[in-house]
Amino acid sequence: MITPSNPNGALTPGSGGAVPSLLGIWRVGDRIASGKSAQLHLAQPADSVGNPRWDYLIKFAPLDSQGPARHEANRRIAASYEAGKETSHAQLVSTRDGSPTGPTPFVVMSRLQGETLQDMLLRQVAIPLPQVLWIARQITGATAALHQAGWIHGEIHPGAIFMDRGGQACLLDLGSATRFHSQIRVAYRGDEAFASHERRSTDIAALPGMDAFALGQLLWTLLTYNDTQDETVLGPIADLVGELLDPDPQVRPDAKSSERRLLDMELSALSHHIGPAAVATQRRSAA
């Protein structure tokens, strides 16, 4: 648990300026992360003076950004707020409050405990196949909810996925979210291996197939951390990966149908993982 050094909301050194003690109805605490497009601080309701709990995060543009860079950063904050307020899903970052306008646009989210999927993968941990499919299904479900609301995420990759201590996955960072068929105006800032060829283009309309490609790359990446050899289980997964990575964004499966297929695969993988044959193998290994 991170405990802020300024529990009373006093001004703290920011990235090139003084951090406001209040934004809207939120008290701003210590900065915990910063980048080119945003800085992230702990937050609590403004009437929580003296409260040791900081259960929220508040994001706004870096205070030292100016000109086009600040305009871009504020555009990403506005996208995060608007897409988050229109979409709700257990595996999607929850948008609690915010303001896309004003001197300091901001967005408030629930605070999570855990690590990013990227951090988890960097530790080279082995991931059982049912968990591979569970993670992929959770993120695909969150993506399907965004698509149902008329938005694409635009930057799905392991660094934008958070894993809590119970293994639940959460899709983060809606800064590149764009309404269907609207022109994408924000530069891609994720892992380029997860960006389809059309997402790397400039001045192109947002298509749900862009996210489908990223989901296929995510599933493929997760599979590399598993050593399952059973082709009866892997075959359908490989088929889905191939469809999601199709060069034509119009023929890639939609997120909702992919979520259903992943659930079927997850149940199948579980049956192989805990079925009689698997138990017998585990007993032989233990002996």
C-alpha positions as CSV (number, residue, x, y, z in Angstrom):
1,M,0.0,0.0,0.0
2,I,1.4,3.4,-1.0
3,T,1.1,6.0,1.7
4,P,1.3,9.6,0.5
5,S,3.7,11.9,2.3
6,N,1.2,14.8,2.1
7,P,-1.9,13.4,3.7
8,N,-3.4,16.8,4.2
9,G,-3.2,17.7,0.5
10,A,-0.5,20.3,0.7
11,L,1.2,21.4,-2.6
12,T,4.0,19.0,-3.6
13,P,6.7,19.4,-6.3
14,G,5.2,18.4,-9.6
15,S,6.7,17.9,-13.0
16,G,7.6,21.4,-13.7
17,G,5.2,23.1,-11.4
18,A,3.1,23.0,-8.2
19,V,0.5,20.2,-8.1
20,P,-3.0,21.6,-7.2
21,S,-4.2,20.4,-3.9
22,L,-7.7,20.0,-5.2
23,L,-9.2,19.2,-8.6
24,G,-13.0,19.3,-8.6
25,I,-14.2,17.4,-5.5
26,W,-10.9,15.5,-5.2
27,R,-7.9,16.0,-2.9
28,V,-4.7,15.3,-4.8
29,G,-2.0,13.3,-3.1
30,D,1.5,12.1,-4.0
31,R,2.5,11.5,-7.6
32,I,3.1,7.8,-8.2
33,A,3.8,7.8,-12.0
34,S,4.4,10.2,-14.8
35,G,5.0,10.1,-18.5
36,K,4.9,12.2,-21.7
37,S,1.1,12.3,-21.8
38,A,0.0,12.2,-18.1
39,Q,1.0,12.2,-14.5
40,L,-0.8,10.0,-12.0
41,H,-1.5,10.9,-8.4
42,L,-3.2,9.3,-5.4
43,A,-6.6,10.9,-4.7
44,Q,-9.4,11.0,-2.1
45,P,-12.7,12.9,-1.8
46,A,-12.1,16.5,-0.8
47,D,-14.0,16.1,2.5
48,S,-11.6,13.3,3.6
49,V,-9.2,15.6,5.5
50,G,-7.0,13.5,7.8
51,N,-8.3,10.3,6.2
52,P,-5.3,7.9,5.8
53,R,-7.0,6.1,2.9
54,W,-6.2,7.0,-0.7
55,D,-8.4,4.7,-2.7
56,Y,-8.5,6.5,-6.0
57,L,-6.1,7.7,-8.7
58,I,-6.3,11.0,-10.5
59,K,-4.7,11.6,-13.9
60,F,-4.0,14.9,-15.7
61,A,-1.6,16.3,-18.2
62,P,2.1,16.8,-17.1
63,L,2.4,20.3,-15.6
64,D,5.4,21.1,-17.7
65,S,3.8,20.2,-21.0
66,Q,3.1,23.1,-23.4
67,G,1.7,23.8,-26.8
68,P,1.0,20.8,-29.0
69,A,2.2,18.3,-26.4
70,R,-0.2,19.7,-23.8
71,H,-3.1,19.7,-26.3
72,E,-2.3,16.1,-27.1
73,A,-2.2,15.2,-23.4
74,N,-5.5,16.9,-22.7
75,R,-7.1,15.2,-25.6
76,R,-6.1,11.8,-24.1
77,I,-7.5,12.8,-20.8
78,A,-10.8,13.8,-22.4
79,A,-10.9,10.5,-24.3
80,S,-10.3,8.5,-21.1
81,Y,-13.1,10.3,-19.4
82,E,-15.7,10.1,-22.2
83,A,-15.1,6.5,-23.1
84,G,-14.9,5.5,-19.4
85,K,-18.2,7.2,-18.5
86,E,-20.0,5.5,-21.4
87,T,-18.7,2.0,-20.7
88,S,-19.0,-0.3,-17.7
89,H,-17.4,-3.7,-17.4
90,A,-15.8,-5.6,-14.5
91,Q,-12.5,-5.9,-16.4
92,L,-12.3,-2.3,-17.6
93,V,-10.8,0.5,-15.6
94,S,-13.6,2.2,-13.7
95,T,-14.0,6.0,-14.4
96,R,-15.3,7.5,-11.2
97,D,-15.3,11.2,-12.1
98,G,-13.4,13.8,-14.1
99,S,-13.6,16.9,-16.3
100,P,-12.6,16.9,-19.9
101,T,-12.5,20.7,-19.9
102,G,-11.1,23.6,-17.8
103,P,-7.6,24.7,-17.0
104,T,-6.6,21.2,-15.8
105,P,-8.7,18.4,-17.4
106,F,-8.6,15.3,-15.3
107,V,-10.0,11.8,-14.8
108,V,-10.5,9.8,-11.5
109,M,-10.2,6.1,-11.4
110,S,-10.4,3.4,-8.7
111,R,-7.0,2.4,-7.3
112,L,-5.8,-1.2,-8.0
113,Q,-3.3,-3.3,-6.2
114,G,-1.0,-5.6,-8.3
115,E,1.1,-5.2,-11.4
116,T,0.8,-4.8,-15.1
117,L,0.7,-7.9,-17.3
118,Q,4.0,-6.6,-18.9
119,D,5.7,-6.7,-15.5
120,M,4.4,-10.2,-14.9
121,L,5.7,-11.4,-18.2
122,L,9.1,-9.8,-17.7
123,R,9.5,-12.2,-14.7
124,Q,9.3,-15.1,-17.2
125,V,6.6,-16.8,-15.1
126,A,5.0,-20.0,-16.6
127,I,1.2,-19.5,-17.1
128,P,-1.1,-22.5,-17.1
129,L,-3.2,-22.7,-20.3
130,P,-6.5,-22.2,-18.4
131,Q,-5.1,-19.0,-17.0
132,V,-3.8,-17.9,-20.4
133,L,-7.4,-18.2,-21.8
134,W,-8.9,-16.6,-18.7
135,I,-6.7,-13.5,-19.0
136,A,-7.4,-13.3,-22.7
137,R,-11.2,-13.8,-22.2
138,Q,-11.3,-11.1,-19.5
139,I,-9.6,-8.5,-21.7
140,T,-11.7,-9.5,-24.7
141,G,-14.8,-9.1,-22.7
142,A,-13.8,-5.6,-21.6
143,T,-13.0,-4.8,-25.3
144,A,-16.4,-6.1,-26.3
145,A,-18.1,-3.7,-23.8
146,L,-16.2,-0.8,-25.3
147,H,-17.2,-1.8,-28.8
148,Q,-20.8,-2.2,-27.6
149,A,-20.7,1.4,-26.5
150,G,-19.2,2.5,-29.8
151,W,-15.6,2.9,-28.9
152,I,-12.3,1.2,-29.8
153,H,-9.6,1.0,-27.2
154,G,-6.8,1.6,-29.7
155,E,-3.8,0.5,-27.6
156,I,-4.3,-3.0,-26.1
157,H,-1.0,-4.4,-25.1
158,P,0.5,-6.0,-21.9
159,G,1.5,-2.6,-20.5
160,A,-2.1,-1.5,-20.6
161,I,-3.4,-4.6,-18.7
162,F,-3.4,-4.7,-14.9
163,M,-3.3,-8.0,-12.9
164,D,-4.6,-7.8,-9.3
165,R,-3.5,-10.2,-6.6
166,G,-6.3,-12.6,-7.3
167,G,-5.4,-13.0,-11.0
168,Q,-8.2,-10.7,-12.3
169,A,-7.2,-8.7,-15.3
170,C,-8.2,-5.1,-16.0
171,L,-7.9,-3.2,-19.2
172,L,-6.4,0.3,-18.5
173,D,-5.6,3.5,-20.3
174,L,-8.4,4.8,-22.5
175,G,-6.3,7.7,-23.7
176,S,-6.4,6.4,-27.3
177,A,-10.1,5.5,-27.2
178,T,-11.9,6.7,-30.3
179,R,-15.5,6.5,-31.4
180,F,-16.2,4.1,-34.2
181,H,-15.5,5.5,-37.7
182,S,-14.1,8.7,-36.2
183,Q,-10.6,9.8,-37.3
184,I,-7.9,8.6,-35.0
185,R,-6.0,11.7,-33.9
186,V,-3.7,10.4,-31.1
187,A,-0.4,8.8,-31.9
188,Y,0.1,5.2,-31.0
189,R,2.2,4.9,-27.9
190,G,2.0,1.2,-27.0
191,D,4.0,-1.8,-28.0
192,E,4.0,-1.7,-31.8
193,A,3.9,-5.5,-32.0
194,F,0.3,-5.2,-30.9
195,A,-0.6,-2.5,-33.5
196,S,-2.2,-3.7,-36.8
197,H,-0.9,-2.2,-40.0
198,E,-3.9,0.1,-40.3
199,R,-3.6,1.3,-36.7
200,R,0.0,2.4,-37.5
201,S,-1.3,4.6,-40.3
202,T,-2.2,8.2,-39.7
203,D,-5.6,9.9,-40.3
204,I,-7.5,6.7,-40.5
205,A,-11.0,6.0,-39.2
206,A,-11.3,3.8,-36.0
207,L,-12.3,0.2,-36.7
208,P,-13.0,-2.5,-34.1
209,G,-10.8,-4.8,-36.1
210,M,-7.8,-2.8,-34.8
211,D,-8.5,-4.0,-31.3
212,A,-9.2,-7.5,-32.7
213,F,-5.6,-7.7,-34.0
214,A,-4.2,-6.6,-30.7
215,L,-6.3,-9.3,-28.9
216,G,-4.9,-11.9,-31.3
217,Q,-1.4,-10.7,-30.6
218,L,-2.1,-10.8,-26.8
219,L,-3.4,-14.4,-27.0
220,W,-0.4,-15.4,-29.0
221,T,2.0,-13.7,-26.6
222,L,0.4,-15.4,-23.6
223,L,0.7,-18.8,-25.3
224,T,4.4,-18.5,-25.5
225,Y,4.5,-18.7,-21.7
226,N,2.8,-22.0,-21.7
227,D,4.2,-25.4,-22.7
228,T,1.0,-27.3,-23.5
229,Q,1.5,-29.7,-26.4
230,D,-2.0,-31.1,-26.7
231,E,-3.1,-30.3,-30.3
232,T,-6.7,-31.0,-29.5
233,V,-6.7,-28.1,-27.1
234,L,-4.3,-25.8,-29.0
235,G,-5.9,-26.3,-32.4
236,P,-8.9,-24.1,-31.8
237,I,-6.8,-21.5,-30.0
238,A,-4.4,-21.3,-33.0
239,D,-7.4,-21.0,-35.3
240,L,-8.7,-18.0,-33.4
241,V,-5.3,-16.4,-33.3
242,G,-5.0,-16.7,-37.0
243,E,-8.4,-15.2,-37.6
244,L,-7.7,-12.2,-35.2
245,L,-4.4,-11.5,-37.0
246,D,-5.9,-11.6,-40.5
247,P,-4.5,-8.7,-42.6
248,D,-8.0,-7.6,-43.5
249,P,-9.6,-5.8,-40.5
250,Q,-13.1,-6.3,-41.9
251,V,-12.9,-10.1,-41.6
252,R,-11.4,-10.4,-38.1
253,P,-13.8,-11.8,-35.5
254,D,-15.7,-9.3,-33.4
255,A,-14.8,-9.2,-29.7
256,K,-18.1,-10.6,-28.5
257,S,-17.9,-13.8,-30.5
258,S,-14.2,-14.1,-29.6
259,E,-15.1,-13.9,-25.9
260,R,-17.6,-16.7,-26.3
261,R,-15.0,-18.9,-28.1
262,L,-12.4,-18.2,-25.5
263,L,-14.8,-19.3,-22.8
264,D,-15.4,-22.6,-24.6
265,M,-11.7,-23.1,-24.9
266,E,-11.1,-22.2,-21.3
267,L,-13.6,-24.8,-20.1
268,S,-12.0,-27.4,-22.4
269,A,-8.5,-26.5,-21.2
270,L,-9.7,-26.8,-17.6
271,S,-11.1,-30.3,-18.2
272,H,-7.7,-31.4,-19.6
273,H,-5.9,-29.6,-16.8
274,I,-7.8,-31.2,-13.9
275,G,-9.3,-34.4,-15.6
276,P,-8.3,-38.0,-14.8
277,A,-5.4,-38.1,-17.2
278,A,-3.9,-34.9,-15.8
279,V,-4.3,-36.2,-12.2
280,A,-2.7,-39.5,-13.1
281,T,0.3,-37.7,-14.7
282,Q,0.7,-35.5,-11.6
283,R,0.7,-38.6,-9.4
284,R,3.4,-40.3,-11.6
285,S,5.5,-37.1,-11.5
286,A,5.2,-36.9,-7.7
287,A,6.2,-40.6,-7.3
